[in-house]
Amino acid sequence: MRELMQSIAREQPRINAEIARHLALLPPIARPVAEHVLSAGGKRLRPLLTLLTGRALGCARDDLLYTLGAAVEMLHAATLLHDDILDNSSLRRGRAAAHTVYGSTPVILAGDALLAKALLMVSSFGDARLTACISEAVMRTAEGEMAEFANLRNGAMRHNEYIEIITGKTAWMLRASCELGALSAGADASAAGAAAEFGLELGIAFQMVDDALDFSPSRHTGKPTGGDVREGKATPPLLLYFAALPEKEAAALRGKFASGSFTEEEIAAVSEAILLRGHAEATREMASVHLEKALSALGALPDCPERRILEEMTQYIQRRDL
């Protein structure tokens, strides 16, 4: 993954500078909240996807690619602001979640300002395809979040329902990151579709690995262990755990999950059991199926350094531990 890490180190300064340039144009009252979430770190994978797919398909306009990448990252930040309120999360990447610092109402409104600014950035290029792409991603993300909310504490959720949720809430934004790059290069429908498919499958795998990591010790992830159990989210590690238990025990635990009555000690015990029984690792194996699909989609892109870095990104996601 050497080329990927080098690409991240090389591109981060300009990506961050582009984000900062647009944050400075936000209403002053919204700016501290936006800066709080965007300064918390992260590898800027979404903007990097836009840059790499655009360049792989022949886009020579770096100004366009960096602005589109910054817009996607700002949209992602807006969803994080809203998510942390919905989930009542106290931490984000090891630091205080914005709503615990500024209050829920200012953070919701700052998230709305970030979202609107990002859409304005994309629409400023006057290309209806770019605007449609990012607008659909916003709609699909909201749809996924609503579907997740509708299935909270559903310990009997089916795998296909889980896939529908994460396709919306996570994968569609990565899909848009890649498709924006392809469209900026004037790619034909086949190449743009392949780039979009790569991003979608990558995003599904990314969320699956994230859900597996939820049961890792918080000292490794910067998030409370078992947060999904605490928040009532039925993810593959927990569903696999339920399925492996004797029915009477599973029914009792599903009941506790449904009522939100797990104690902190029980959440810790469930998290430890999920790790020991290999259910988190099994979820990573599920992710590998989608990473194979992502690699297959990449075959339609030209053989070039950018494509090889995108291939390395699938390895990074499979192995990531925070």
C-alpha positions, 0 to 999 in steps of 0.5 A, a space after each residue: 500500500 506504499 503508493 496509496 500512503 504516498 498519495 494520501 501524504 501528497 494530496 492531503 495538504 492541497 485538499 485541506 487547503 481547498 476545504 479551508 478556502 471554502 469554509 472561510 466563505 461559510 456564515 461566521 456563526 457556522 464556521 467554528 462547528 464546521 472547522 471542529 468536525 473537519 479538523 478532527 483528522 481523517 485520510 480524506 479518502 473521498 476527495 482522493 477517490 475523486 482525484 484518482 478516478 478523474 485523473 485515471 480517465 483523463 481529467 486535466 483540470 485539477 482546480 475542478 477535481 479539488 473543488 469537487 473533492 472538497 465538496 464531497 468531504 464537506 458533505 460527509 462532514 455534514 452527515 457526521 454532525 447530524 449522525 452524532 446527534 442522532 446517535 447521541 455519540 460523545 466522541 468523533 475520532 477520539 475528540 468531543 463530538 461537536 454537539 457536546 461542545 456547541 449544542 445540538 441546534 447550532 450543530 444541526 444548522 451548521 451541518 445544513 450550511 455545510 451541505 448547502 455550501 457543498 451543493 453550491 460548489 458543485 453547481 458552480 461549474 454549470 454541469 447538470 450531470 455533476 449537480 445531479 450526481 451529488 444531489 442524488 448522493 445526498 438523497 440516498 444518504 438521507 434515505 439510508 439514515 432513515 432506513 437505519 432509524 426505522 430498523 433500530 433495535 431490530 435483532 432479527 434484521 435480514 442481511 439484505 436489509 442491512 445492505 440496503 441501509 449501508 448502501 444508502 448511508 455510506 456507500 452512495 457518497 463514495 459512489 458519488 466521489 468516484 462518479 464525479 471524478 469520471 464525469 469531470 473527465 468527460 468519461 462515457 457512460 460505460 467508464 462512468 458506470 464502472 467508476 460509480 460501481 467501484 465506489 459503491 462496492 468500496 463503500 459497502 465494504 468500508 461500512 462493513 469493516 467499520 461495523 466490525 471495528 465497532 467491537 474493538 477496544 476504544 483505545 484503538 478506534 477512538 470510539 466507545 466499544 460496542 457503540 452500535 449495540 448501545 445505539 440499537 444498530 443491528 450489524 453483522 457481528 451482532 446478528 452473527 452472534 445472536 444466530 450462533 447462540 442457543 435459541 433461548 439465550 438468543 431470544 433473551 438477548 434480542 429482547 434486551 437489545 430491542 428494549 435497549 436495556 443492556 447494561 454497560 457490563 453486558 455490552 462489554 461482555 457481548 463485545 468481547 464474545 463477538 471478538 472471541 467467537 470471530 464474528 467481527 472477522 467474519 464480517 471482514 470476510 463479508 466485506 472482501 466479497 464487495 472488495 472483489 466486485 470493486 476490483 472487477 469494476 476497476 478493470 474497465 478503467 485505463 491501466 495507469 498509476 491512478 488505477 493501481 492506487 485505487 486497487 491498493 485502496 481496496 487492500 487498505 479498507 480490508 486491513 484497516 484497524 481504526 
